[in-house]
Amino acid sequence: MKKIYLIALMGITTMFVQAQPIVNLSSDNICAGETISATVSGPLLELPSPASGVNNNSGVMFDVLGEEGAIIKGFVANVLSANSSFEVYYRPGSYVGFENSSTGWTLLGTSSGIVMGDGVNIGVDISQIVLPGQTVAFYITSTGSGQYIEYADGVSEGAVLTGNTYLTIHTGIGKGYPFGTTNTPRDFIGTVMFEPILTNISWLGNTSTLETVEFTPDESMGIVVSVDYGSTTHVGTALVTVNDYEVTASASPSVLAWNQSSTLSTDVIVATGLSTTYRGGNSNYGVMFDVSAANALTISGFTMSLRTNVPTADLEVYYKTGTHVGFEATAGSWTLLNTLTGIEAGYNSSIPLTAPLNMAPGQTFAFYITRTDGLLLNYSNGIGVGTVVATDGNLSVKEGVGVQYPFGTMSSGRIANVIVNYEMENPAGLNYTWTPGGETTSSISVAPNADVTYTVSVDNGFCTATTDVSVTMAVGIEEDIMASVNVYPNPATDILTIEMDSPVDLTSVRLIDMSGKLVYSIAPNSAVSRMNIPVNELTAGMYLLQLNVENGFVNYRVAVQ
């Protein structure tokens, strides 16, 4: 089976403590045999200062204590001057005793052209780790003449200003630029942006505990990782769609007589998947949703995210032509496709269809997938029934409803956490190349003079799959005639001699190279007992010598050196 992998990516970025980790993939389009890397990082979180006031200066110094710890990514401040420039310095330990000199400080980054306003990102992107129990100091300062940021008068240096599970910010000092006049005590006004430090990293399907791992997926699936931060275990996902191209080729006929032609044809079956989301956030026994086809295709099954309260799950899969809307509680309108017991419960639970469903262009099917064991499957809250939540140009999946088993209470506006697996035969947009010959159509006609193996390459503009098909020549001469012919010398340098024990009626004599090209031909059309063929101008290599006699022909392999 020849495979082409395409990859589809799903990530999450949120700004609150309960946010899930982000999984980034190295590529969302990969080909057969390639490996992708997946990297997990924490969500971008915020620790805002509660301080307010009308005081200001070029900059502010303050200490940060790591509680659970974090990776500081940047700062938001109240910028009082248009087109401001900033520098951010850092030092391990407190700023106390290092207020007036850059000695002991590290410049983390600079920015320019920052707009004026409250709650403005100062544009210095950093990645500074603060470990649990560690105290570090930051000096945030504008650099231009007359450029200032706002801060507040504090109570006392070192007092706790604010904190959360990850960090504690302390009252510091105001500073003129650079490392200039000190005003004390002063409270930072703004927001510290950070990512949590990830611990206990565990990837589904990979034993690594590192933040970056490698996968070579062979089917559409969710890349799933669990990590600990904020004293809680969180799960992050990225969805991978795999396109599997199965390419076959045939020759009709595959065995040829002299001067006969053969038709070579290809057939391509593409198995792929269309993913919605694995975000979850809600659940029920079952979910109904519609799918609509733009092109002819065959639904082969589903991959779903099931609750993992127990290791196995029991399910039923129903379908109906047309939409589910108006038929959510009407069991008689649905056809039961599958009853599954004891399947593996998890983020990549495979739900195949024993009888795949063919869809015509423009047709809509509705599906109802439900657990029958009293447990739940995952789905997400949506915005409205019928909203297209995923499409790839061939198939569209729409937002549906959650339904209690069987055909019970309905929860409207739910997105199935599903990959719809489907197949297409000879889809449009494929490119073909035949070797030898160079033809670029899916079916070609050939008339070789020797045994030839043809290779067809099929690509979709990004990945390539290949397969071979052979055409052989029939031999129809009797063994006693074959035995009476002597060909020498072999290998030949200048002259190749054909000598018969007794005269043989020769219609033609041909030399053909290994690509099937005719390089020499003569038609005696008479009884011949001896013949010399000049080969001194031929390229060194193997050739096929064909003698066409009255009852057929015979092939000899000869070498020229």
JORA-V586246 format. One line per field, one symbol per residue. ss: DSSP state (2 for helix, 1 for strand, 0 for the rest). phi: phi as a letter, one per 40 degrees, with the letter a starting at -180 (. if undefined). A space follows every 50 residues. Layout:
ss=???
phi=???
This chain:
ss=00000000000000000000011110000000000111111001111100 00001110111111110001111111111000011111111100000000 00000111111111001111100000011100001111111100000011 11100000011110001111011110000001111111011111110011 11100100000111100000111111111001111111110001111111 11001100000111111111111110000001110111111110001111 11110100000111111111100000000022201111111111000011 11111111100001111111100000111110000001111000111101 11100000011111110111111110000011111000000011110000 01111111100001111111111000002222201111000100111111 11111111111110000111110001111111110000001111111110 01111111110
phi=.cbbbbbbbbbbbbbacccccbbbbcababbdgcbbbbbbbcccbbbccc caibcaacaabacbbcccgabcbibbacccbcfcbbbbbaacgccdgbcb accgbbccibaagcccicgbccgbcbabcbcdgcbbbbbbacbccgcbbc abcccadgcccaaadbabbbcbbcbcccfcdbbacbbcbiaccabcccbf cbccgaccbccbbbbbcbacaccbbbabaggacbbbbbcbbbbbcbbbbb bbccbbcdgcbbbbbbbbbbbaabbcabcghaaacaababbbbcbcabcb ibbbcbcbdbcbabbbbbaacgcccgbcbbcccbbccabbbgcccicbcc bcbcbdbcbcdgcbbbbbbacbcgbbbcabcbbidgccbaabgbbbbbcb bcbccbfbdbbcgbbccabccabbbfccgcbbabbchgcbbcbbbbbcba cbbbbbbbbbgbbbbbababbbccbbbccccdccbbbacacbbbbbbbbb cadbcbcabbbbcccgccbaaabcfacbbaabbcbccccdicbbcbbcbc biabbbcbbbb
